[in-house]
Amino acid sequence: MSLKWTIEAIDLLSSPKVNGQDVKEVLVKTGLKDVEVKSVTGPNGKTDFVKVWIPGKEGKRSGGTAPTLGIVGRLGGIGARPERLGLVSDADGGIAAVATAMLLGDMYSKGDILKGDVFISTHICPDAPTQPHDPVPFMGSPIDMAMANKEEITGELDAVLSIDTTRGNRVINHRGFAISPTVKEGWILRVSEDLLSIMSYITGKMPVVFPITMQDITPYGNDVYHLNSIMQPCTATSAPVVGVALTSEVPVPGCATGATQAMDIDEAVRFSVEVAKYYGEGKVSFYDAAEFDRLISLYGYMRHLQTLGKIK
């Protein structure tokens, strides 16, 4: 049951002393074996990256051909201590990633093994800084975005789900979660019909898609406005990326405490697991490859949008 793991992840990450090794110990107990913890020091402090591989029956890492899904728990930090006590709203991407890993580990240990490999990554920082943002304050991060992308993205991924709290805005007026259009190599593509269907099955409601702009798919550091960091993985990979946003009806600061919504996170966890199942089986597509090739032939590549551009 996914809700069990969501609650356990919330409880685990609520500790002011939690670190990557604590998370690794819990994940190993669920049956996972390939769990790496790497401490990284950035401009504003230190964090622990947690990287997990869940092997598939026909995964590429064991010589198979099933596609590999990456799931990134995107966040600045799980806490803003000592300024704010407790989990912050921004923690939800990390909570979802850890809970997804717990659930997949439990499934694996019981014999429910997916066809393709799954890679899950996030970072654990209970004392991240805050930063100004319009319309409400954001969480900062001890590391910069280039460091995060380097640790959370690998060249082995064939598609990526990026889970992130996305409540600090006025353009998503929905409580729960929403998905983005697919982004690949600088192109914002049509929304995946397969992912819309899975979302509806999970929620029992009409699917919700959140808007993204050209600014959102460019790297942090170019001094333009970004909705948040949810689409940043698309700047570091040629694989198609879809954002999974944990949302609210009103703007909620990323540094707000008491804002963690367990049921919303649980829906995102179940969505991620279902996508992992069907993507590995070749039954889910993030984009239309033929149409993408057609766009390239007509208009050329847009990979320059994955760079910082002509910084003056």
N, C-alpha and C positions, 0 to 999 in steps of 0.2 A: 504493500500500500504506500503510495507516494507521499501522502500527507504525514505519515509517521516519520519519514526521512526528512521532510521539510521542517518539521518541528524539532527534530534532533539537530539538524544543521543550525537552526536559529539558536537553540540552547547552547550548542558548542561555540558558536561565534560570538555569543553575547559576553563571554568572559573578557575582562580587560587585559588578561595575560595570555590569551590564546595566540598561538603561532602556527607556522606551517607544520612543524613536527606533530603538534596535537592533532591537526587535521589528518595528517598521514596515518597516525596510529588508528584513528577511527575508520578510515577508508580501508586499511589493511584488514581490520576485523570483519569488514563486510565481505571480504573475499578477493579484494584487489591486490595484485602483486607488483605491478609496475607503477609505482607512485614516487615521484621525485619532488624534493623540496629544495629550493634554491633561494638563499638570502641575497638580496640586491640592495645596495645603497645608492640613493639618488640625491638630487639637489636638496630635497627637503626631508630626508630621513631614510629609514630602512623598511623593507617589506619582505615577506616570504612568498615566493611564487610556488604554487602547487600544481604539478602537471601529472595527469593520470592517463594511462592507456588501458582501454578495455578491449582485449583481443576478440576478434570475430572468428567465426568458424571458417570463413573463406577470406579473411582479411589479408591485405597486401603485405603486412609485416611478417606473415607466416607463409608467404608465397602464393596467396590467393589473388583473386582479381576483383573482389567486391570493393566498392568505393568507400573512402574513409571520410567520416564526418568529424569536424571540429566544433566544440562547444566552448565558447569563451564567456566566463563570468566577468563582465567588465564593470569596474568601479574605481573610485579614487581611494576609498578606504572603508572598512567596516565600522570604524569609530572615529570620533574627533576629540579624543581625550587630550588634555584635561578640560578643554573648553566645553564639551558636551559629554555627558555620561550615558552609556548604553549604545545599542546599535543605532546607526543612523539610517535614514531612508536609502542612502546610496549603497548600503550593504547588500541590497536585495539581489543584485546580479551575482555577487559572490555566494550568497546563500543558495541561490538556485543552482549554481554550478556544483557546489559541494553536495547538495541534496540529490542532484541528478547522478553524480558519481556514486553516491551511496546506494541509490536504487539500482543502478546498472550493476554495481558490484554484488548486491544481494541477489539479483536475477542470475548473474553469472554463476555464483556459488551454488545455486539451486538447480542449474542446468538449463536455464533460459538464456541461451547464448545467441547474440545477434550475428548476422551474417558478415557484416563489415566491421572493421576496427572503428573505435570511437576515441577521440582525444579530447580531454576536458582540462581546461586551465583557468586559473584565477590567481589572485594574490590576497594575502592576509595581512592587514595593517590596522590594528585597533586604535591608533593614535595619529591619523592623517590630519593634515592642515585643512582649513576651509579657505574659500576664495570668493570674491564678489562675482555676481553674475546677474543678468536681467532675465526674468522678473524677480527671481529669488536667489539667494546665495547657493553656490555649489560646494561640493566637497573638492578640495584640492587632492594632491597625491604626493607621496614621498619621492616618486619617480616621474620622469617625463614620458611622453607617449611613445617615443622611439624605443625606449627601454621596455615598456610594456609590450609593444608589438613584437619585439625581438624574442621575448620569453613566452608569449601566449600564442604565437602563430608559428607553425612549422610548414615546410615545403611539402610535407606528406599529405596535406589535407586537400580533399577534392571539393569540399563545400564547408561553409562555416555558419553557425548560428551565434550571434553576439547578443548576450542577455545583459540588459542594463536597466537600472532604474531611470525612468524618463518622465519624471513628474514636475520638473522645474520649468514649466512652459505653459503657454496659453493655447497651443495648437492641438493638443490631444485632450479632449474633454470626455474621457472615458475611464472608468474605474475597472482595472483588471490587467489585461495585457493586449498588446497590439503588435503586428508585424510590419516590416518595411517592404517596399519593393526590393527586388534583388539588385545588388550592385556588383559589377564585375569589370575590373580594369578600367575604371573611370566612367563606365556607362551605368546609368540608372535604367534598369530594364523593367518590364512589366512584372506585376506581382504574380508569384507562382500560384497557379490554380490548385496544385496539389497541397501546398501549405495552407491555403485558405480552407480547403476541405478538412484537413486535420484539425485546424483551429476550431472549426464549427463542431466537429465530433467531440472535442475536448470540453468546450464550454457549453454546448447545447444551444448556442446562440449564433446570430449572424457574425461573420468574421469582421475584425476591425483592423484597418490599415492606417499607419501613421505617415504623415508627409515628410519627405526629406528633400533637401535642396542641394544644389551643386556645392555650396559651402560645406555641407555636412560630410561630403565624401572626400574632401581634401584633408591633408594632414594638419593636426594641431601645430601651431608655431608659425602660421602664415598671417596671423593678425586679422583674421576674418571671423565672423560670428559662426558658431556651431551650436546646433540644438543641444548636443552633449557629445560624449565620446562613443556612443553606441556603434557608429559606422566606421570608427577608426581602423578596425581590422582590415577593411577593404583597401586601405592604403599600403598594406604590407603583404598582399597575396594576390595571385592571379585567379584564385578560386572564387566562385560566387559567394557573396556574403548576404545574409538576411539578418536584420536586427529584430530582436524580441524584446519589446519595451514593456516594462512594468509601469503602469500608468495610473493617473488619478483624474478626477473631474475638475480639480482646482490645482493651481500651482503649489507644490510642496517643496520646501528647500531640501537639497540633498543632505544637508547637515541636520535636518530635523530628526529628533528622537521620538520614539513611540509611534512611528509611521510605518513600521513593517507590517505588511498585510500577508499573513500566512497562506490564506486561501488563494490569493492572486499568484504568489510564488509557486504554490502547488500546481496551479494550472500551467504555468510556464515550464515546470519540471515535467509534467505529463506530456506536454506538447513536444518538448525536446526529446524525450524518450521515444515517443511515437515516430517522430521524424527520423531518429536514429535507426529504428527498426526497418522502416520502409525504404529509407535511402540506401541502406546497405543491400537491400534486396532488389534495388533498381526500380522500385515502384513509385519513387518520388523524384521529381525533377525541380531544381531550383531555377532553371532558365531553359529557354529553347535554343539549343546550340546552333541549329540551322539559321534561325533568325538573327542570332548574335553575329554569325559569320556574314550574313547579308548586310547588317549594319556596318561591319568593318569594311566590307567591299565598297559600300556607298560613301561612307564618311570618314573612314580611317580609325586608327586607334585613339583612345583618350587617356592613355597611360600617364601623360604629363600631369593629370589631375591627382595622381598618386604621389606626386612629388611636392616639394615646397615652392616650386615654380621659380619665377625670376624675382627673388628677394632683392630689394634695393636698400 
